[in-house]
Amino acid sequence: MAMKTRIEMGPALEARVQRLFMCQGAFAERGLFMRAAAGDAKMVTDIDVVAHDYSINFDHRRLYAECKGGKNASALDRVIWVRGIKEVIEADNAHLVIDHCDLSTARFARSQGIEILQAASIIALEEALRISKDFWPGRSNLRAYAPLEALLKKGPSRPPVESVASWVNRSTEIWRESSALTFSYGRLNALLGLLEECNALPLEPSTRPEDFKVASFSVAALLVRLSQYILFIAADTLAMSARDRLDYLSERLVSGGLDIGQSRQILQGALQMVNAQLQMAGIDVPAGWNIDNMLTPPPYTRPLAAVVERVISDGHRAVMLPLAMEVRQFGFDGQEDGGGNLVNRARFGNDMASLVIGFVRQSLDVPENLTFGMTPLIEGLNPLHARHSNNSGGNNATIRRENIAINPGNTEKKGVGLWLEEPDKKKQSEDTNRKNAT
């Protein structure tokens, strides 16, 4: 009897399934933590792979995969386990990835709303999608990121408050905790606050390269999560006018998920209590301590609204935003065509990624060198380059930079790619005629 095929176990299998989802056009992440409560040291479980698929109207489908490649993996009890996790993280579809199973097990899993993905099916899908063995996109690349992930796990549990390690620990709650999969404006405010703190981090790339590498990894992961949150905002405000969207975001960035009236009432009570304590201590109350100042929207409100506006107006590219940001920030191993159409899909959404990066640089003061991603820091990683067209206009083509991408008025879509914009041929013709006439 021929030996049954054995597939990988642990992170290697998770990375393979993550790559499979990404090569089908979804953004996928792995190794998320599930805790009983935010900040709780006790972990309930880890979630192997979660994929996110977005449609042009910003509908979001979540897919979950539990990977059990060991020969002793019991399929029947894992089916029940997967069904439970599926409900907790509100996934639309769930898969159990195992080496092989019999027909009755597959039928039982299907009756519970779970699809079983066997080794033979994985191989068939990889062949159909033309995925080569040495192609590893984003954080599925264990060669590049397993050492960094191990370094993050070894970090101090209670580092000094103003240290890089403290900021990294707080950032992981946004990009590695499963609770962050559920969007809320409170979590958006926390994410934007973390990015604002980047400018004050005590980073010295020349003297403390490991700190800089870990911080760059965390910023890259936060940018991917921010890309998802921007799509959630677009879905939430899709039916609003630009003016209503700006007003709505102004309230949400001040009060999170609360009504603005509730926020005012809570702040009023807290402010009265603090003022009373200060007066008892003989301390003058600062003149700027009033409700109106505290409820003023942050200065990045209007630029963020402009980003959302651009995303909505270019929805067919925006749905690739999280995937594009993942590949842009974390690069890939192998040849570009080894991932089927993945790199082309990421390139298609890359101008949207530039839009988000321009926003965080300009409006949140994130240092430019923290937004370059991991490809300059890890040897052998391939960056996401724009594919230059042979008819791009030669020397007349102009380079579009991130720092002009968030201009609310710059919504004309005449470019042939992210970096190269076709010259205005009509304007060139008018200029030529004018010169000839002269």
N, C-alpha and C positions, 0 to 999 in steps of 0.2 A: 504494500500500500504506500502511495506517495505521501511524503510529509506535508502537512498543511502549512500554508504560508504563515510566517510569523511577521508581525509588524512591530514597529518601535513601541517603547513604553515611555511614560512620563513626559517631560518637556519636549522630547524629540517628536513624539506623536502629536502633541498639541501644536507644535510649530508647523508640522506638515498639514494638519487640518486647517490651521490659520491661513497658511499659504493657499490652500485649495479654495477657501472662501474668497480670498482677495483676488485670485485669478479669475473668479467668476464675476468680479465687479463690485463686491461688497467690501466695506472696511471691517476688518476683524482684529480683535485683541484677545490676549490670553493671560491666564494667571491672575485674574481679578480676585480680590479678597472679599469675603462676606463676613461681617462682624455683627454682633448682637446690637450694638449701638455705635454711633460715630465716636471715634477715638478710643473705643474699648480695646483693651489688650487681648481679650479672648476672641479668637477667630472661630466662626461657625464652620466654615469650609472655604475652599477655593473653587473658583469657577474656571473650568479649563479653557473654553473658547467661546467668545460671544461675537457674532457678526451683525452688522447694521447695513440694511439695504434701504435706500431712499429713492422715491419716485419723483417725477418732475413737479408734482404739486406738494412735495415735501412730506408726503406720507412716509412713515418710518416703520419698517418691519425688523424685528429683532430675532435672531436665530442663535440657538444655544447648542453646543456640542460637548458631551462628556466623553473623554477619551480613555479607554481601558484596553491597553494592548497586551497585558500579561496573560499568560496561558491559564492562570487560575481565576481570571475575571469571571464572576457569575453574572450572567446576562439578566436573568429574571428579576433579581432584587435591584439591579442597577436601573432597570426600566422604571420601577417605582420611584427610585431616587431621582432620576432625571425628570420624571413628571412633577415631582415636588419642587425641584429647583426651577423648572420652567414656569410654574405658577408664581414663585416668589419673585423672580426677576421680570415677570410679565413678558416672557418670550412668546413670539407667534408660532415658531416651529422649534422642535428639539430633536437632536440626533444622539444616538448612542453609537460610539465608534469602537468596534471590537474586531478581533481577528476574523472570527467566523461564528456562525450560529446555525441552529437547525430551523426548519420551516415553522414549527409550532411556536418557537420563541419569537420569530419575526412577526407572526400573526398576533401574538399576545401584545407585543410592543405597539403594533399598529392600532390595536383596539384601545390602547391608552393614549393615543395621539403622539407616539414616539416612532421615529424612523430609525432603523438600524443601518449603519454604514459599515460594511465589512471590507476587509483588506482588498478583495478582488474588485469591489466597487471603487475604492480609492484609486487603485491602479488604472482602472478603465477611465475614470474621470480625468486623471492626470494626463493620460495619453490623448484623450479627446481635446483637452485644453492646451496640449503641446507644452506641458510643464517639464522642464529639464531638471535633473537631480541636483544641479549646482546652482539653481536659481532660488534665491531667498530674499523676499522683499520685506522692507520695514523691520519691525521687531520680531518677525518670525526667524530672523537670522541669528541663530544661536552662536555661530562662530564669532559674530561681532558683539552680541549683547548679553550672552550668558555671564561673562565675567563682571560686567557692570551691574547686572541684576543681583549677583552674589555680593557685590560690594555694597549695594543698597540695603540688602538684608542684614549685613554686618554692622550697619551704622548704629551709633549710640541711641538708646531709647529715650534718654532725657538730656539732649545736648544743651549748651548755653542758648538763651533765648535769641540773641542776635547773630548766631552763627549760621554758616551755610547749611550745616547738618539739620538745624532746627527748621529752616525754610524748606529743605528737601523733604523732611518728615511730614510737614503740613501739606506740601504739594502732592504727596502720594495719596492723600485722602481724596483728592480730586481725580487723579488719573489712574489709580489702581484699586480704589474701593468700589464695590459693586453698587453701593448706594448712589454713586455719581451717575449711574446709567439713567436714573429717573431725573429728568430735568426739572429744575425750579429756578426762579429768579434769585432766590437766596444763594443757591450754589453758584449761579453765574456771578453774583457779586463777590463771593469768596474767591472764585477763580481770578477775576479781574484784579482783586486786591493783592493776590499773590504775585501776579505779573507786575503790578506797580512796585512791589518791594524789590524786584530784581536789581533796580538801579542802585540800591544801597547795599547789596551783598558784598562782603569783603572778599572779592575774588582776585587772585593774582595768577593768571595763566602760566607765568614763567616760574614762579616759586611753588605754587600749589596746583599742579596740573590735574591731579585727581579730583580736587574740589571743583575745578572748572569743568571737567568732563561730566561729573555727576550733575552739576547745575545745568549744563547744556542739555543733557538727557532729559532732565525734569522739565525744562522750558519747552523742549520739543514735544514732550508728551502733553503738556498743558495746552500747547497750540493745537494739537490734534483734538483734544477735548473741547477747546473753545470753538473749533470748526463745527463740531457736532452741535454745540449749544446755539451757535448762530443759525443753523438750520432749524433748530427747534423754535427759535424766536421768529424766523420767517414763517414757519407753519402756524404759529400762534397769532401772528399779525397779518396774515396773508390777505384778509378781506378789508383791511384798514387802508385809509388814504395815508399819504406821506405825513401829513400834519397830525392826524390821529395817532399814527404809529410813534411819532416823536413824543407826543404828550404821554402816551401809554408807557413808553420806555422810560421817560423821565420819572414817572411814578414808581415803576418797578425797580429802577436802579436806586431809588431812595428807600423804599419800604419792603423790597423783596416780594414775598407772596402775600403780604398783608395789604389791606385797604389803606389808602393814604390817611383816612380819618382815624383808623385804628392806630396807625403809627404815630400820628399827632397826639392822640390821647395817651399812649404809653410813654412817649417822650416827655409829655407835659408832667405826668406824675413823677417820672424819674428825675426830671430837672428840678421840680419843687423840693424833692427830698434832698438832692445834692446841695441846692442853694441854702436850705435850712441848716445843713451840717456845716457849710462854710461860714455862715453867719454866726453860728454858735462858737466856732473856733476863731472868730474875729478876722476872717479873711474876706476881702472884697470879691464879689462875684464878677468874673470877666464880662466886659461889655458885650462881647460877641456871643455870649451864651443865651441864645433865644431859639425858639422853636423854628422860626422861619429860616435861620441860618443852617440849622441842623437838617432841615428838609430840602435844602437846595440840591438839585441834581448834580452829579459829578461832572467835571468839565469834558469828559469823553462821551457824554450822552449823545450829542449831535453827530460826532464821527461814527459812533456805533450804529446809530440809526441810518447813516449814509451807507455803511457797509451792508446792513440788512436790506436796504433799498436796492443796492446793486445786485445782491444775491437773488432777490425775488425777480428782478428784471432779466436775469440771465440764469434761470432755473435749470436749463438743460446742462449747463456746465457746473452749477452749484451743487448738484446732487453728487458729484464726484469730489467735492471739497475735502471731506475727511480722508478719503483714500489718497488724494493728491498730496495733502499735508503730511500724511504718514510716510509716503515714499520720498517726498521732498526732504523731510527732516531726518529720516533714518536711512535713506539710500537703499541699495540692493546689491546682492552678490550675483555673479553670473552674467551671461549675455542678456541683452535687452529682450530679444525674441524668445528667451527661455521661459518667459512667463506668459506666453500667448499674447493677449492684448492688454495685459495689466499696465505696462508702462505707458502705452498710448492712452489708456483711460486716465491715468494719473496726469499725463501731460495735458489732456483735454481740460482738466479742472485746475491746472496749475495757476492760471491767472487769478482764480478765486483765492488760491492760497496766498498769492502775492498781495492781494487785497487785505487779507487778515493780518499778514506780517507787517504791511505798511501801517495798519491801524495800531498794532501794539507798539511799534517803534515810535510813531509820532505822538499818539495820544496817551500811552501808558509809560513812555520813556524807558522801554525795555532796551538795554544795550544792544547795539547792532550785532556784536560778535556772539551774543547768546541766541540769535535767531538764524544763524547759518546752518544749524542742524549738526548732525554727527559725522557727515562725510568728510569734513576737514580734519576730524580728530581721530578717526579710526582708519588705519591703512587697509587698502584693498576695496573699500566701499565705492560703488558707482553712484554718482549724483544723478538727479533728474534733470537732464538737459532738454532744452527745447529743440525740436527737430526743425532745422532750417529748410525752407522751401527754395528750390532752384530759381523760382520767380519772385523772390522776396524783394527785389528792387536794388540789390547790390549796395553800393555806398549810399544810396538815397534812403535806405531803410533806417528807421529811428528806433533806438532802444527805449523801451518803456520800463521805468523803475518803480519799485514798490512805493516810493515816497510821493508819487502822484496818483497812486491807484485809488485812494479813498476820496478824491475830489468828487463831491456830489454831482457836479455838472459834467464830469467826464464819463458819460454813459454811452458814448457812441461806440458801436461794435463793428469796427472796420478792420481789425487786426487779423492776421493770418495765424497767429500763435501768441504765446505769452510774451516773448522778448522782442519779436520782430513785428513791426506794424507796417502794412503796405503804405507807400507814399500816396498822397492824394493826387491821383492822375489828372483829375479835372483841373485842380489848381495848377499843376505843372503845365498843362496845356495852355491855360490862360496866361501864365507867366511867359511862356514861349511866344505866344501870339503878341503879347504886349511888347516884348523885346524886338520882334520882327517889325512891328509897326513903327517902333521908335527908330 
